[in-house]
Amino acid sequence: MDFWNYITTREACIRSGVFGTADEYYKMAFADAIRVNSAQFYGQLQVERTWENARKPYYAVWPSIVPMLTRLNLDLDSSLIQLPLPALCIRLPKDKNPLVFDWKGEGVQIRCMMMGEINEGRGLSILIDVGEGMTDGEGFGVPIYTYRNFRRKSGLTVEGAIQELGRNEYAELGVQIPEELITDCVRLCCSLCLLENDPSVIEPDVLSKDRARFEQSGDDKYIDKAHRRGKVGWNVGKRMEVAPHYRRPHMTLVWTGSGRTVPKVVPRRGSVVHREKVEKVPSGFGGG
């Protein structure tokens, strides 16, 4: 399955023929953000630089698990939402993407999201990509992202923080993402931060030519090889794209650890239905 990817402003500049080292670019870009007094652009640059320095880690989120995570009621303290990595790209599928909406008669996909810490750890910046961009008419173009800042504060629940997201000063410009879909995006991001390290739900991604061998052997050498080549990612929900006659698991929030103080999103196992029909599925399907 093919997934969308996030394009940083620096990558967009390189594609438009504006070169220079990362340090040179960010020095110039941060100065521009200060000059135009844009705290949001400054925060975006910080997140993008952190993501680049972390080797652009991503979660490739498969279609079936998306609605399971967007429907979760996250009635827990917002301060418990912690990024698993310094910054993280959430990549959504190009095919069968559940997060779509209509804009002026055309279907628009939520392509990916970028998460990173802002305000000295007091919040998360969530940048949402729908493929919108801005050009100068002469070949130079940069992507435009919808953003929401998620506040983390002891005593404020995740659901409360989601309800207070509101709209920003640029909300009426360009493509308008429905507010309920933005809420789904933020809830998806929060749920992914709480995922239990369960190989049936989340597993490392490797180079395409190594995937079959990795799935057969589980050998970490393929993960190490992918990391050396600059591919640092995980598949989320891949094993939930399941065989027919198998009832998918659902995701639920549980409390774990000493004193039950650590929230984790875990799967409740699925089950076989109509076993007599399953027995007619050809041998070898799904490893049988």
URPE-V834118 format. One record per backbone hydrogen bond with DSSP energy under -1.0 kcal/mol. NH is the residue of the N-H (numbers start at 1). CO is the residue of the C=O. E is the energy in kcal/mol with one decimal. If there is no record, write none. Layout:
# URPE-V834118
nh->NH co->CO e->E
nh->NH co->CO e->E
This chain:
# URPE-V834118
nh->4 co->92 e->-2.5
nh->12 co->8 e->-2.3
nh->13 co->9 e->-2.0
nh->14 co->10 e->-2.2
nh->15 co->11 e->-2.5
nh->16 co->12 e->-1.3
nh->17 co->14 e->-1.7
nh->18 co->13 e->-3.1
nh->25 co->21 e->-2.6
nh->26 co->22 e->-2.7
nh->27 co->23 e->-2.0
nh->28 co->24 e->-2.0
nh->29 co->25 e->-3.0
nh->30 co->26 e->-2.7
nh->31 co->27 e->-1.5
nh->32 co->28 e->-2.0
nh->33 co->29 e->-2.3
nh->34 co->30 e->-2.1
nh->35 co->31 e->-2.4
nh->36 co->32 e->-2.3
nh->38 co->33 e->-2.7
nh->42 co->38 e->-2.0
nh->43 co->39 e->-2.4
nh->44 co->40 e->-2.5
nh->45 co->41 e->-2.4
nh->46 co->42 e->-2.0
nh->47 co->43 e->-2.3
nh->48 co->44 e->-2.8
nh->49 co->45 e->-2.5
nh->50 co->46 e->-2.3
nh->51 co->47 e->-2.5
nh->52 co->48 e->-2.4
nh->53 co->49 e->-2.6
nh->54 co->50 e->-1.5
nh->55 co->52 e->-1.8
nh->56 co->51 e->-2.8
nh->58 co->232 e->-1.4
nh->59 co->89 e->-2.6
nh->60 co->234 e->-3.2
nh->61 co->91 e->-2.8
nh->62 co->236 e->-2.8
nh->69 co->65 e->-1.7
nh->70 co->66 e->-2.3
nh->71 co->67 e->-1.2
nh->75 co->73 e->-1.5
nh->76 co->74 e->-1.9
nh->78 co->156 e->-3.5
nh->80 co->77 e->-1.8
nh->81 co->78 e->-1.5
nh->88 co->115 e->-2.3
nh->89 co->57 e->-1.9
nh->90 co->113 e->-3.5
nh->91 co->59 e->-3.0
nh->92 co->111 e->-2.2
nh->94 co->2 e->-2.6
nh->100 co->98 e->-1.3
nh->101 co->108 e->-2.2
nh->103 co->106 e->-3.0
nh->106 co->103 e->-1.1
nh->108 co->101 e->-3.3
nh->110 co->99 e->-2.8
nh->111 co->129 e->-2.9
nh->113 co->90 e->-2.0
nh->114 co->127 e->-2.2
nh->115 co->88 e->-2.8
nh->116 co->125 e->-1.5
nh->118 co->123 e->-2.4
nh->122 co->119 e->-1.6
nh->123 co->118 e->-1.5
nh->124 co->150 e->-2.6
nh->125 co->116 e->-3.4
nh->126 co->148 e->-2.4
nh->127 co->114 e->-2.4
nh->128 co->146 e->-3.9
nh->129 co->112 e->-2.8
nh->134 co->142 e->-2.6
nh->136 co->140 e->-2.1
nh->142 co->134 e->-2.4
nh->144 co->132 e->-2.6
nh->146 co->128 e->-2.4
nh->148 co->126 e->-2.0
nh->150 co->124 e->-3.0
nh->152 co->122 e->-2.9
nh->156 co->153 e->-2.2
nh->158 co->76 e->-2.6
nh->161 co->157 e->-2.5
nh->162 co->158 e->-2.4
nh->163 co->159 e->-2.1
nh->164 co->160 e->-1.3
nh->165 co->162 e->-1.4
nh->171 co->168 e->-1.8
nh->173 co->170 e->-1.9
nh->182 co->178 e->-2.0
nh->183 co->179 e->-2.3
nh->184 co->180 e->-1.6
nh->185 co->181 e->-2.3
nh->186 co->182 e->-2.4
nh->187 co->183 e->-2.7
nh->188 co->184 e->-2.5
nh->189 co->185 e->-2.2
nh->190 co->186 e->-2.4
nh->191 co->187 e->-2.6
nh->192 co->188 e->-2.3
nh->193 co->189 e->-1.4
nh->194 co->191 e->-1.1
nh->196 co->265 e->-2.3
nh->198 co->196 e->-2.4
nh->201 co->198 e->-2.5
nh->202 co->198 e->-2.9
nh->203 co->235 e->-2.1
nh->205 co->233 e->-2.7
nh->210 co->207 e->-1.8
nh->214 co->210 e->-2.6
nh->215 co->211 e->-2.7
nh->216 co->212 e->-1.6
nh->217 co->213 e->-2.3
nh->218 co->214 e->-3.2
nh->222 co->219 e->-1.5
nh->224 co->220 e->-2.5
nh->225 co->221 e->-2.1
nh->226 co->222 e->-1.9
nh->227 co->223 e->-2.4
nh->228 co->224 e->-2.2
nh->229 co->225 e->-1.5
nh->230 co->227 e->-1.5
nh->231 co->226 e->-3.1
nh->234 co->58 e->-1.7
nh->235 co->203 e->-3.3
nh->236 co->60 e->-2.9
nh->237 co->201 e->-3.5
nh->240 co->237 e->-1.4
nh->241 co->238 e->-1.5
nh->242 co->240 e->-1.9
nh->247 co->271 e->-3.0
nh->250 co->268 e->-1.2
nh->252 co->266 e->-2.7
nh->254 co->264 e->-2.9
nh->256 co->262 e->-3.3
nh->260 co->257 e->-2.1
nh->262 co->256 e->-2.5
nh->264 co->254 e->-2.7
nh->265 co->194 e->-2.6
nh->266 co->252 e->-2.7
nh->268 co->250 e->-3.3
nh->271 co->247 e->-1.1
nh->273 co->245 e->-2.4
nh->277 co->274 e->-1.8
nh->278 co->274 e->-1.7
nh->279 co->275 e->-2.1
nh->280 co->277 e->-1.6
nh->281 co->278 e->-2.0
nh->285 co->282 e->-1.7
nh->287 co->284 e->-1.7
